[in-house]
């Protein structure tokens, strides 16, 4: 059984993974590419997909008793898995960013399709520089590794192994186990002063609820639950 479908160039690994999911592919199937010509992140934002530099992939996941309501927790599990595969001192920014030294090294996009979770993961691996608009906020494994290149295929193998392991934790121990691990791994989950991307509200994070959504204690004292969007340090 072929679990990894590697393309030299593709519009988006997410689109091809959706096609494979429609055909009933196995849990853990991966679509990866050396280049994406139409890579995207949350809210349709473009993802910088420099050829032969990053790891651009989508995993098709079919956890037992899959429930679309668990998608937020699956996203948290993917962040934990990506940080484990990267193996550096990573921070997790709710809901879907992996950071090194407060700069984004990995982004995650999850969606429910054909009774499966499509888990898009983009990791900046061997980039040596970024466009001016990204340079202050992005980094790569090569930059953080003092210029030493990183084997992208080996990284993909570690990522797939870690993702499947965290899916198993979700299946066997439930969402609470993932939420607890994410809370301990993330400086953003609790006690962090942030600004909401979508609304501009500011406050201090106050943990995650039982569904994996972020709770914010606003400056006016009101506690609100953040269901969509992201946070940035204020």
KOLNU-930091 format. One line per 10 residues: number of its first residue (from 1); their letters; for each residue z, x, y of N, C-alpha, C, O, CB. Coordinates in steps of 0.001 Angstrom, whole numbers, always signed. Each point is the difference from the previous one (the first is absolute). Glycine has a CB too. Example, Ala and Ser with C-alpha at 12.3 -4.5 7.8 and 13.67 -1.06 7.14 Angstrom:
2
1) AS) +7800/+13190/-5690/+0/-890/+1190/+0/+900/+1200/+665/+1036/-19/+581/-2928/-1154 ~ -1966/+1542/+2223/+60/+820/+1190/+730/-770/+1090/+169/+509/+1108/-2314/+675/-1736;
This chain:
234
1) XXXXXXXXXX) +0/+855/-1191/+0/-855/+1191/+0/+895/+1247/+820/+911/+112/+422/-2775/-1356 ~ -2159/+1602/+2172/-65/+758/+1249/+879/-667/+1037/-257/-1130/+417/-2079/+1910/-941 ~ +3377/-70/+937/+915/-573/+978/-302/+449/+1420/+374/-681/+954/+1341/+592/-2724 ~ -2389/+1232/+1926/-306/+511/+1334/-1502/-8/+209/-742/+628/-755/+2814/+806/+742 ~ -2517/-2142/+1034/-1408/-73/+385/-140/+764/+1321/+387/-493/+1060/-743/-1779/-2243 ~ -207/+3491/+1097/-73/+871/+1177/-1423/-38/+561/-975/+190/-728/+2815/+1316/-192 ~ -1939/-1754/+2225/-1293/-73/+686/-86/+1111/+1044/+1000/+360/+621/-1115/-2865/-999 ~ -1087/+3039/+562/-179/+996/+1051/+116/-658/+1365/+683/+516/+884/-2158/+849/-2393 ~ +809/-2508/+1686/+70/-736/+1259/-49/-1487/-309/-729/-432/-892/-380/+2328/+2165 ~ +1884/-2672/-537/+77/-1435/-243/+370/-675/+1317/+605/+623/+872/+67/-286/-3318;
11) XXXXXXXXXX) -1036/-1612/+2591/+388/-673/+1240/+1517/-116/+87/+601/+416/+990/-2767/-1697/-987 ~ +2785/+716/-1039/+1450/-108/-60/+427/-102/-1461/-566/-785/-761/+643/-337/+3037 ~ +905/+1903/-2664/+498/-99/-1370/+587/-1383/-270/+12/-458/-1142/+456/+2923/+1149 ~ +13/-3124/+1033/+575/-1336/-166/-1066/-994/-474/+268/-834/-865/+1428/+1345/+2665 ~ -2892/-422/-1237/-1072/-927/-391/-387/+191/-1460/-181/-975/-728/-665/+977/+3085 ~ +719/+1253/-2790/-380/+276/-1389/+1126/-404/-955/-265/-515/-1086/-1207/+2417/+1859 ~ +2720/-1672/-376/+1127/-411/-836/+35/-1516/-161/+350/-503/-1068/+936/+2516/+1828 ~ -1644/-2738/+287/-49/-1458/-97/-1058/-434/-1007/+204/-947/-760/+566/+756/+3144 ~ -1911/+897/-2382/-1057/-327/-959/+478/+245/-1429/-252/-809/-893/-1493/+1393/+2611 ~ +2430/+528/-1929/+512/+311/-1339/+1086/-998/-415/+78/-396/-1163/-607/+2833/+1536;
21) XXXXXXXXXX) +1362/-2836/+588/+1031/-998/-303/-630/-1319/-403/+494/-678/-900/+1061/+1790/+2508 ~ -2650/-1483/-943/-721/-1218/-370/-464/+62/-1454/-67/-1022/-683/-674/+746/+3067 ~ +424/+1482/-2849/-468/+185/-1369/+1114/+171/-1011/-263/+222/-1182/-1747/+784/+2129 ~ +3260/-1107/-495/+1121/+58/-929/+431/+1390/-398/+492/+186/-1113/-1259/-2322/+306 ~ +601/+3133/+1685/+362/+1373/-347/+1496/+121/-296/+795/-871/+352/-2682/+1704/+1076 ~ +2244/+270/-2082/+1368/+209/-453/+959/+325/+1148/-396/+516/+1044/-530/+270/-3212 ~ +2192/-1106/+1936/+1088/+424/+875/-34/+1521/+142/-53/+718/-999/+1463/-2714/+305 ~ -1380/+2483/+1923/-17/+1442/+236/-1371/+589/+239/-121/+1207/+205/+2103/-1110/-1586 ~ -3031/-927/+1361/-1343/+488/+330/-22/+503/+1441/+601/-609/+884/-1643/-1013/-2528 ~ +348/+2734/+1877/-44/+618/+1324/-1450/+191/+438/-845/+444/-778/+3043/+720/+338;
31) XXXXXXXXXX) -2468/-1503/+1682/-1265/+350/+644/+335/+1030/+1079/+821/-260/+880/-1890/-2048/-1350 ~ +427/+3480/+397/+243/+1068/+970/-1328/+516/+522/-1036/-176/-642/+3188/+812/-509 ~ -2124/-1/+2308/-1240/+475/+608/+246/+1260/+820/+1084/+206/+545/-1948/-2556/-484 ~ -164/+3186/+14/+45/+1156/+886/-166/-401/+1453/+419/+717/+909/-1323/+680/-2746 ~ +281/-2564/+2046/-265/-460/+1360/-72/-1524/-1/-541/-602/-929/-707/+2745/+1488 ~ +1797/-2765/+487/-191/-1424/+254/-762/-156/+1311/+326/+637/+1002/+1804/-1237/-2263 ~ -3136/-244/+1241/-759/-236/+1231/+508/-1214/+757/-355/-209/+1160/-1625/+1247/-2234 ~ +2819/-1845/+414/+557/-1192/+661/+1456/-181/-421/+445/-1119/-255/-2734/+23/+327 ~ +3028/+2205/-141/+1406/-88/-360/+787/-737/+1062/-290/+113/+1191/+86/+2008/-2469 ~ +1200/-2875/+846/+781/-760/+963/+1452/-104/-440/+329/+149/-1177/-2375/-1436/+1807;
41) XXXXXXXXXX) +2903/+1026/+347/+1422/-185/-254/+408/-1410/+345/-812/-924/-37/+1236/+3337/+486 ~ +860/-2575/-108/+484/-1334/+343/-705/-528/+1241/-386/+748/+898/+2605/-200/-1918 ~ -2372/-1881/+1034/-614/-708/+1123/-1420/+482/+294/-472/-101/+1133/+2748/-220/-189 ~ -2961/+851/-1979/-1387/+411/+151/-203/+1284/+773/-1132/+325/+358/+585/-2678/-475 ~ +1613/+3094/+386/-152/+1251/+738/-741/+1027/-839/+176/+68/-1216/+1933/-547/+2478 ~ -2939/+1278/-601/-745/+1040/-714/+966/+1070/-507/+1000/+312/+646/-3050/-747/+781 ~ +1723/+1001/-2619/+786/+1099/-556/-870/+1243/+37/-1102/+9/-548/+2463/-1564/-951 ~ -865/+2609/+2148/-742/+1248/+138/-199/+625/-1381/+949/+510/-594/-8/-149/+2925 ~ -2184/-402/-2847/-277/+407/-1386/-956/+1189/-38/-1126/-115/-482/+1489/-2252/-281 ~ +87/+3490/+1267/-828/+1206/+33/-409/+399/-1418/+828/+21/-911/+337/+741/+3020;
51) XXXXXXXXXX) -2441/-447/-2284/-541/+318/-1319/+693/+1222/-604/+190/+1024/+657/-2392/-2005/+37 ~ +2575/+836/-1983/+582/+1076/-802/+1348/+502/+520/+481/+1046/-437/-2789/-402/-145 ~ +2918/-1381/+1508/+1265/+471/+574/+1197/-807/-484/+1062/+563/-262/-2324/+191/+2257 ~ +1097/-2076/-2116/+1135/-845/-345/-98/-557/-1402/-1005/+163/-693/+1223/-732/+3073 ~ +865/-102/-2784/-8/-766/-1235/-98/-1464/+395/+927/-564/+580/+449/+2311/-1852 ~ -2508/-2353/+950/-268/-1394/+349/-153/-767/-1301/-946/+236/-752/-182/+389/+2959 ~ +2044/-1536/-2481/-43/-673/-1287/+600/-1393/+69/+771/-320/+905/-648/+2533/-2013 ~ -489/-3031/+137/+604/-1317/-191/+334/-157/-1471/-837/+245/-869/-445/-1232/+2827 ~ +2513/+576/-2229/+447/-248/-1364/+36/-1502/-241/+422/-771/+861/+937/+2910/-879 ~ -1806/-2540/-1162/+75/-1399/-407/+1251/-147/-866/+94/+592/-1075/-2650/-900/+1164;
61) XXXXXXXXXX) +3501/-476/+383/+1287/-142/-672/+172/-1432/-496/-268/-967/+712/+1252/+2788/+729 ~ -534/-1919/-2667/+232/-1321/-596/+1418/-32/-599/+155/-86/-1218/-2658/-204/+714 ~ +3526/+358/+1351/+1364/-98/-529/+198/-1333/-718/-608/-1011/+348/+1446/+2499/+1505 ~ +28/-1460/-2859/+296/-1245/-705/+588/-1014/+966/+752/+346/+911/-373/+917/-3052 ~ -740/-2537/+1921/+518/-1097/+806/-212/+270/+1495/+901/-194/+816/+803/-294/-2606 ~ -2924/+943/+2128/-296/+315/+1388/+128/-1239/+870/-458/-1082/-367/-1069/+2915/-375 ~ +2144/-1666/+1878/+204/-1083/+958/-433/+516/+1369/+519/+1014/+466/+1416/-2018/-1818 ~ -2882/+319/+2006/-419/+461/+1331/+1170/+172/+964/-87/+782/+946/-2078/-1928/-1319 ~ +3258/+420/+138/+1164/+123/+871/+637/+1383/-91/+744/+403/+893/-356/-2849/-1150 ~ -681/+3177/-827/+579/+1336/-172/-845/+1107/+626/+366/+1172/-88/+667/-1992/-2005;
71) XXXXXXXXXX) -2144/+473/+2715/-873/+1012/+595/+760/+913/+970/-212/+1212/-42/-1711/-2802/-201 ~ +2801/+1070/+1116/+728/+922/+893/+803/+1046/-760/+66/+1155/+421/+62/-2982/+1245 ~ +485/+1436/-2783/+782/+964/-773/-917/+984/-717/+348/+1172/-142/+1470/-2880/-155 ~ -2986/+1250/-159/-970/+909/-604/-402/+1067/+1017/-144/+1171/-352/-701/-3014/-1168 ~ +665/+1441/+2781/-345/+967/+1045/+1089/+1049/+149/-294/+1186/+148/-1025/-2946/+1042 ~ +2574/+1330/-1228/+1107/+956/+82/-13/+942/-1202/+237/+1200/+146/+1126/-2882/+1138 ~ -1638/+1140/-2470/-65/+823/-1208/-1099/+1044/+111/+172/+1135/-445/+696/-3054/-898 ~ -1993/+1541/+1934/-1101/+940/+166/+377/+1131/+952/-376/+1151/-222/-1242/-3006/-217 ~ +2357/+1533/+1491/+463/+1043/+900/+894/+1003/-707/-131/+1210/+187/-27/-2822/+1686 ~ +1072/+1091/-2692/+864/+881/-778/-812/+877/-953/+271/+1192/-145/+1561/-2890/+313;
81) XXXXXXXXXX) -2830/+1093/-815/-837/+745/-943/-811/+1076/+707/-111/+1123/-492/-14/-3147/-961 ~ -441/+1684/+2605/-796/+978/+743/+862/+1179/+437/-420/+1153/-99/-1099/-2989/+886 ~ +2717/+1545/-306/+901/+1080/+416/+352/+894/-1182/+74/+1221/+142/+855/-2691/+1667 ~ -710/+864/-2976/+307/+782/-1206/-1178/+874/-392/+184/+1164/-356/+1371/-2964/-418 ~ -2773/+1252/+836/-1190/+768/-371/-248/+1149/+975/-402/+1090/-407/-576/-3153/-620 ~ +1216/+1817/+2302/-208/+1042/+1012/+986/+1142/-202/-369/+1168/+120/-472/-2892/+1503 ~ +2081/+1397/-1925/+982/+1007/-362/+537/+818/+1152/+617/+1041/-225/-1735/-957/-1909 ~ +902/-526/+3367/+560/+685/+1163/+1126/-863/+574/+335/-1047/-554/-2564/+2190/+1061 ~ +2796/-700/+586/+1099/-729/+625/-571/-1164/+812/-234/+117/+1203/+1660/+1989/-1112 ~ -1644/-3224/-774/-656/-1149/+622/+1012/-1015/+507/+1099/-135/-537/-3060/+485/-958;
91) XXXXXXXXXX) +1564/-1055/+2537/+738/-1158/+491/-898/-1219/-189/-1224/+132/-16/+2550/+1264/+1716 ~ -740/-2565/-1843/-752/-1241/-180/+244/-907/+1192/+1140/-347/+310/-985/+544/-2822 ~ -1231/-576/+3175/+101/-909/+1146/-475/-1382/-432/-1160/-185/-369/+798/+2089/+2019 ~ +1271/-2863/-1597/-335/-1362/-415/-1186/-518/+814/-49/+202/+1213/+2456/-623/-1861 ~ -3384/-259/-19/+16/-309/-1426/-828/+932/-879/+146/-22/-1222/+207/-2286/+1906 ~ -1236/+3143/-74/-1027/+615/-860/-439/+1395/+413/-1112/+411/-332/+358/-2679/-117 ~ +1585/+3002/+1157/-378/+1341/+441/+906/+1054/-631/+1213/-181/-103/-2060/-775/+2267 ~ +226/+2065/-2586/+749/+1163/-462/-158/+1085/+1063/-1111/+309/+432/+767/-898/-2913 ~ +1463/+1155/+2889/+11/+961/+1100/+531/+1344/-466/+816/+84/-918/-506/-1952/+2550 ~ -792/+2916/-976/+599/+1326/-106/+198/+499/+1427/-945/+41/+788/-154/+454/-3068;
101) XXXXXXXXXX) +2311/-123/+2602/+341/+438/+1367/-438/-1051/+1035/-532/+333/+1059/+298/+2090/-1780 ~ +467/-3679/+390/-287/-1126/+888/-1487/-206/+273/-374/-718/+929/+2575/+1120/+97 ~ -3047/+230/-1839/-1441/-227/+126/-530/-635/-1282/+453/+318/-1100/-671/+1647/+2684 ~ -737/-2856/-1425/-498/-761/-1142/-875/+866/-892/-940/+646/+463/+1033/-2737/+903 ~ +234/+2092/-2658/-793/+733/-981/-640/-939/-1012/-933/+383/-704/+2437/+1582/+998 ~ -1006/-3188/-366/-501/-943/-1005/+164/-1422/+501/+1022/-353/+589/-451/+1958/-2436 ~ -1593/-2420/+1604/+55/-1420/+311/-304/-822/-1241/-724/+445/-891/+47/+31/+3258 ~ +1232/-1669/-2417/-111/-852/-1176/-432/-1393/+426/+464/-523/+1014/+1305/+1862/-2214 ~ -2659/-1932/+420/-468/-1363/+251/+10/-754/-1313/-615/+444/-970/-821/+301/+2922 ~ +2122/-1877/-2005/+55/-789/-1231/-518/-1406/+252/+218/-591/+1057/+1736/+1944/-1859;
111) XXXXXXXXXX) -2647/-1866/-201/-487/-1364/+63/-37/-572/-1408/-68/+746/-977/-1294/-238/+3049 ~ +1408/-1822/-2175/-39/-683/-1286/-1413/-514/-226/-557/-696/+848/+3008/+46/-680 ~ -3035/+997/-1326/-1387/-374/-274/-199/-124/-1507/+399/+887/-754/-1190/+279/+2863 ~ +184/-2250/-2544/-351/-197/-1415/+1207/+215/-912/-89/+664/-1033/-2251/+74/+1540 ~ +3463/-1313/-100/+1232/+95/-782/+461/+1438/-187/+608/+338/-1016/-1263/-2423/-146 ~ +366/+2925/+2141/+422/+1399/-34/+380/+425/+1412/-384/-635/+982/-1120/+1130/-2971 ~ +2262/+584/+2069/+300/+626/+1282/-961/+1158/+196/-86/+892/-844/+2530/-1569/+716 ~ -3159/+667/+1228/-834/+1142/+372/+811/+862/+951/+351/-429/+1099/-2520/-890/-1394 ~ +2461/+2533/-133/+865/+903/+755/-828/+1141/+559/-300/+961/-708/+2275/-1560/-735 ~ -2341/+497/+2697/-759/+1044/+654/+933/+1075/+547/+962/-300/+707/-2753/-1360/-134;
121) XXXXXXXXXX) +1500/+2903/-905/+820/+1125/+459/-916/+1053/+603/-959/+439/-635/+2722/-888/-1138 ~ -1466/+847/+2987/-736/+1083/+639/+959/+1116/+369/+954/-218/+747/-2666/-1401/+132 ~ +1465/+2811/-1400/+868/+1147/+277/-823/+1081/+698/-1075/+374/-468/+2544/-901/-1547 ~ -956/+1018/+3129/-629/+1131/+687/+372/+1263/-771/+1151/+435/+26/-1068/-1603/+2259 ~ -1057/+1748/-2966/+300/+1113/-900/-409/+1339/+608/+862/+798/+368/-1158/-2337/-2314 ~ -1000/+1791/+2054/-461/+1323/+430/-604/+9/+1398/-745/+917/+345/+339/-404/-2719 ~ +714/-1507/+3171/-416/+18/+1403/+639/+1201/+697/+1183/+287/-187/-1429/-2818/+207 ~ -550/+3219/+780/+532/+1110/+788/+204/-391/+1463/+675/+704/+751/-1812/+888/-2304 ~ +547/-2722/+1947/+155/-499/+1370/-354/-1487/-4/-570/-511/-965/+15/+2800/+1986 ~ +901/-2976/+68/-268/-1426/+135/-635/-273/+1355/+126/+807/+920/+1806/-1356/-2446;
131) XXXXXXXXXX) -2621/-596/+1655/-534/-377/+1309/+1114/-53/+1047/+1165/-191/-349/-2994/-1117/-781 ~ +1482/+1474/+2403/+1034/+66/+1043/+967/-1178/+12/+1180/+168/+305/-2799/+1104/+1017 ~ +1119/-2476/-1656/+889/-1167/+46/+998/-11/-1155/+1039/-654/+87/-2856/-617/+1047 ~ +1509/+1993/-2222/+889/+30/-1158/+865/+1259/-61/+1041/+10/-657/-2717/-1381/-545 ~ +1249/+2420/+1879/+676/+1293/-123/+1509/-72/+260/+758/+658/-713/-2890/+398/+1410 ~ +2603/-1833/+300/+1453/-22/+238/+799/-767/-1048/+1216/+164/-91/-1740/+8/+2481 ~ -153/-1017/-3189/+749/-894/-884/-313/+195/-1483/+622/-642/-847/-589/-976/+2709 ~ -989/+2494/-2191/-418/+177/-1396/+208/+1437/-448/+14/+929/+808/-1695/-2764/-540 ~ +1842/+1996/-1580/+60/+1336/-589/-645/-60/-1374/-392/-1074/-456/+2510/+1655/+1737 ~ -2231/+546/-1934/-565/+62/-1348/+873/+893/-872/+828/+761/+500/-3163/-1128/+403;
141) XXXXXXXXXX) +2140/+263/-2206/+757/+842/-911/-344/+1478/+214/+867/+868/-101/-797/-2755/-1567 ~ -1332/+2160/+1960/-397/+1393/+223/+674/+573/+1246/+471/+1137/-10/-2671/-1606/-1103 ~ +2243/-318/+2176/+669/+453/+1217/+1472/+281/-285/+555/+1009/+438/-2169/-2340/+972 ~ +2239/+406/-2162/+1425/+152/-299/+262/+1071/-1054/+1141/+416/-202/-828/-2810/+789 ~ -1380/+2841/-1262/+116/+1012/-1046/-484/+1361/+497/-473/+833/-773/+161/-2617/-966 ~ +444/+1988/+3064/-361/+1276/+625/-1443/+389/-260/-310/+1179/-173/+2663/-474/-64 ~ -3241/-1701/+210/-1423/+258/-130/-509/+140/-1419/-1193/+220/-208/+1370/+849/+2361 ~ +702/-1191/-3132/-421/+130/-1398/-617/-1308/-486/+634/-1049/+114/+1180/+2754/-528 ~ -3043/-1672/-129/-636/-1236/-474/+779/-632/-1154/+713/+681/-737/-2930/+232/+1450 ~ +2064/-2229/-851/+665/-761/-1052/-1071/-610/-902/-1007/-508/+492/+3009/+10/+1011;
151) XXXXXXXXXX) -1795/+544/-2792/-934/-563/-984/+83/-1520/+46/+1022/-582/-364/-793/+2628/-1119 ~ -1292/-2680/+1924/+27/-1455/+166/+23/-739/-1335/+651/-1039/-112/-1875/+1329/+2256 ~ +541/+212/-3136/-2/-691/-1292/+1370/+86/-668/+453/-970/-607/-2899/+1478/+351 ~ +3100/+627/+360/+1358/+114/-539/+943/-936/+748/+884/-612/-600/-1320/+3008/-55 ~ +242/-2503/+1966/+815/-921/+789/-227/-1442/-442/+948/-780/-87/-1036/+2371/+2023 ~ -1164/-1944/-2216/-296/-1358/-466/+703/-286/-1325/+530/-1094/-195/-2752/+1183/+1366 ~ +2231/+877/-2075/+685/-194/-1281/+1492/-231/+213/+597/-866/-641/-2310/+2311/-491 ~ +2313/-670/+2032/+1428/-189/+282/+237/-1362/+646/+981/-679/-304/-689/+3168/+578 ~ -1200/-2880/+618/+150/-1281/+683/-73/-1157/-993/+840/-900/+28/-1844/+1897/+2045 ~ +3/-973/-2949/-144/-1090/-976/+1237/-86/-889/+509/-1091/-255/-3014/+1381/+278;
161) XXXXXXXXXX) +2988/+855/-494/+1189/+20/-852/+1201/-592/+733/+744/-804/-562/-1633/+2832/-627 ~ +1075/-1625/+2452/+1139/-493/+773/-123/-1484/+305/+994/-725/-42/-737/+2990/+1032 ~ -1466/-2727/-684/-195/-1422/+284/+334/-843/-1226/+707/-1002/+108/-2489/+1577/+1570 ~ +1279/-178/-2836/+283/-757/-1220/+1493/+18/-320/+543/-995/-481/-2836/+1547/-381 ~ +2953/+564/+1124/+1438/+84/-255/+775/-941/+914/+943/-656/-443/-1225/+3035/-284 ~ -102/-2452/+1988/+707/-886/+923/-340/-1466/-271/+835/-877/+227/-839/+2704/+1495 ~ -1196/-2101/-2198/-313/-1370/-429/+896/-400/-1175/+464/-1138/-78/-2860/+1415/+856 ~ +2632/+667/-1687/+870/-283/-1144/+1427/-275/+458/+671/-876/-546/-2117/+2323/-905 ~ +1913/-702/+2451/+1335/-260/+548/+64/-1403/+581/+981/-716/-203/-682/+3162/+702 ~ -1343/-2842/+223/-41/-1340/+587/+38/-1064/-1080/+696/-1006/+140/-1986/+1897/+1803;
171) XXXXXXXXXX) +546/-677/-3022/-44/-965/-1095/+1332/-90/-738/+466/-1090/-334/-2901/+1549/+97 ~ +3038/+695/-12/+1181/+47/-858/+1302/-257/+748/+932/-583/-554/-2160/+2174/-874 ~ +1294/-1159/+2686/+1268/-99/+727/-64/-935/+1197/+1025/-314/+606/-534/+2611/-1341 ~ -1706/-2745/+1076/-139/-979/+1061/-142/+610/+1386/+180/+1205/+175/+1128/-2725/-1577 ~ -1635/+675/+2399/-225/+479/+1366/+1179/+752/+594/-195/+933/+780/-1316/-2835/-491 ~ +2743/+1510/-647/+1174/+623/+617/+27/+1506/-230/+436/+748/+876/+813/-2882/-1192 ~ -1709/+2593/-854/+15/+1432/-295/-944/+759/+916/+329/+1090/+469/+239/-1601/-2843 ~ -1753/-65/+2635/-968/+629/+898/+521/-19/+1422/-94/+1000/+712/-1789/-1688/-2214 ~ +2431/-440/+1921/+507/-121/+1367/+1131/+993/+237/+76/+609/+1068/-722/-3039/-1029 ~ +1514/+2597/-1014/+1097/+957/+127/-530/+1426/+116/+469/+767/+841/+1011/-2307/-2153;
181) XXXXXXXXXX) -2446/+1898/+481/-572/+1351/+55/-699/+247/+1327/+136/+1075/+586/-421/-1109/-3067 ~ -468/-963/+2961/-706/+151/+1271/+998/+177/+1142/-193/+845/+874/-1716/-2241/-1752 ~ +2968/+603/+866/+999/+81/+1060/+621/+1384/+60/+241/+530/+1085/+223/-2966/-1353 ~ -203/+3032/-906/+596/+1335/-35/-990/+1088/+398/+402/+1055/+492/+1129/-1855/-2273 ~ -2841/+548/+1569/-1015/+1014/+282/-539/-57/+1423/-652/+940/+453/+56/-1027/-2838 ~ +862/-1014/+3097/-619/-233/+1300/+1006/+96/+1145/+1058/-627/-38/-2731/-828/-1089 ~ +1334/+2243/+2140/+842/+54/+1193/-225/-1216/+892/+735/-221/+963/-782/+2720/-1071 ~ -981/-3286/-222/-336/-1165/+822/+652/-1285/-492/-18/-1001/+716/-2126/+2102/-185 ~ +2715/-1105/-1720/+481/-1251/-586/+1252/-533/+688/+191/-1213/+85/-1163/+1943/-2241 ~ +1809/+151/+2638/+1259/-453/+587/+475/+999/+1039/-54/+1213/-207/+653/-2410/-1918;
191) XXXXXXXXXX) -130/+662/+3255/+593/+838/+1035/-982/+779/+841/+388/+941/+693/+1520/-781/-2151 ~ -3184/-537/+1412/-1037/+713/+762/-455/-862/+1169/-348/-1166/-183/-409/+2395/-1895 ~ +758/-661/+3269/-491/-733/+1165/-1527/+18/-10/-611/+1066/-62/+2692/-471/+1396 ~ -2699/-1786/-1272/-1445/-122/-148/-565/-1025/+970/+720/-781/+623/-513/+1425/-3023 ~ -1521/-601/+2497/-765/-1000/+730/-979/-644/-959/-642/+699/-784/+884/+569/+2959 ~ -373/-2599/-2129/-943/-693/-859/-1407/+138/+557/-239/-235/+1184/+2026/-1381/-1886 ~ -2720/+2001/-171/-1388/+173/+429/-596/-1283/+555/-671/+17/+1031/+425/+1759/-2740 ~ +490/-2889/+1027/-690/-1241/+350/+544/-670/+1251/-767/-549/+790/+304/+261/-3182 ~ +1768/+325/+2581/+608/-765/+1089/+604/+848/+1104/+231/-487/+1107/+215/-1247/-2758 ~ -188/+3009/+1354/+652/+852/+981/+1503/-149/+41/+666/+680/+780/-2716/-810/+515;
201) XXXXXXXXXX) +2605/-757/-2129/+1457/-147/-59/+639/+1327/-398/-579/+773/-762/+343/-3217/+161 ~ +1434/+2700/+1124/+722/+1210/-339/+1373/-347/-553/+543/-1074/+261/-1790/+2336/+1514 ~ +1786/-346/-2532/+1315/-207/-582/+292/+1056/-1034/-649/+1045/-41/+464/-3482/+459 ~ +1175/+2159/-1262/+432/+938/-1030/-187/-654/-1362/+409/-1142/-207/+1260/+2227/+1782 ~ -2288/-361/-2501/-233/-552/-1337/+1327/-218/-716/+951/+764/+164/-3188/+388/-277 ~ +2271/-2215/-685/+1255/-424/-625/-188/-315/-1477/+577/-955/-520/+175/+51/+2719 ~ -1575/+1726/-2878/-190/-153/-1432/-1167/-884/-371/-705/-517/+867/+3101/+860/-1103 ~ -2596/-516/-1063/-1068/-832/-532/+604/-1224/-671/+1104/+65/-539/-2585/+1953/+216 ~ +752/-3145/+356/+490/-1179/-698/-419/+56/-1474/-598/+980/-444/+486/-2327/+2590 ~ +428/+297/-2892/-240/+8/-1446/-1470/-13/-364/-347/+241/-1156/+2488/-1405/+888;
211) XXXXXXXXXX) -3016/+889/+1231/-1444/+5/-249/-672/+1267/+504/-1214/+152/-139/+1243/-2621/+285 ~ +742/+3380/+436/-554/+1255/+490/-430/-22/+1449/-630/+946/+474/-87/-546/-2750 ~ +1048/-1470/+2991/-341/-69/+1419/+1091/+667/+833/+1169/+34/-387/-2459/-2170/-2 ~ +883/+2661/+1534/+907/+762/+856/+774/-936/+919/-554/-946/+558/-999/+2921/-648 ~ +2852/-1691/+236/+847/-751/+923/+215/+860/+1235/+312/+1186/-98/+841/-2444/-1800 ~ -1324/+644/+3059/+173/+700/+1271/+1074/-691/+826/-30/-1214/+198/-2375/+1963/-242 ~ +3347/+43/+519/+972/-512/+958/-527/+313/+1393/+46/+1141/+461/+1909/-832/-2084 ~ -2456/-1348/+2281/-628/+192/+1307/+1035/+382/+1057/+1208/-112/-210/-2986/-1541/-420 ~ +1269/+2100/+1754/+883/+425/+1081/+840/-1147/+544/+1062/+230/+577/-2711/+1531/-2 ~ +1178/-3005/-755/+785/-1144/+457/+1044/-440/-1031/+687/-1003/+196/-2653/+281/+1157;
221) XXXXXXXXXX) +2082/+1482/-2459/+987/-299/-1015/-490/-887/-1122/+691/-154/-1007/+954/+416/+2754 ~ -2816/-850/-1599/-527/-899/-1018/-591/+802/-1154/-711/+980/+223/+242/-2723/+1532 ~ +761/+1333/-2981/-560/+636/-1187/-1229/-793/-441/+72/-1211/-209/+2217/+2088/-500 ~ -3414/-181/+572/-1238/-654/-416/-578/+728/-1206/+274/+1180/-218/-723/-1942/+2586 ~ -351/+47/-3145/-664/+589/-1164/-1453/+282/+357/-687/-867/+540/+2234/-356/-2140 ~ -2015/+2424/+1304/-1369/+414/+314/-832/-202/-1259/+223/+664/-1013/+547/+1038/+2770 ~ -1727/-2621/-1691/-826/-318/-1169/-1345/+720/+21/-617/+175/-1050/+1733/-2392/+950 ~ -1572/+2630/+1256/-1315/+638/+112/+46/+1013/+1129/+910/+4/+829/-2082/-2071/-1712 ~ +154/+2933/+890/-38/+1036/+1024/+802/+1203/-429/+473/+72/-1135/-754/-1806/+2889 ~ +433/+2670/-855/+720/+1225/-300/+964/+343/+1113/+104/-709/+1000/-2034/+1512/-2341;
231) XXXX) +2628/+294/+1146/+961/+445/+1012/-318/+1423/+389/-587/+763/-768/+2362/-2297/-137 ~ -1375/+1875/+2115/-154/+1355/+507/+1301/+413/+665/+701/-846/+555/-3195/+536/-227 ~ +2831/+1592/-372/+1230/+423/+684/-134/-240/+1493/-1063/+207/+584/+1504/+1525/-2356 ~ +624/-2161/+2363/-57/-254/+1447/+450/+1241/+784/+20/-21/+1230/+417/-2440/-1642;
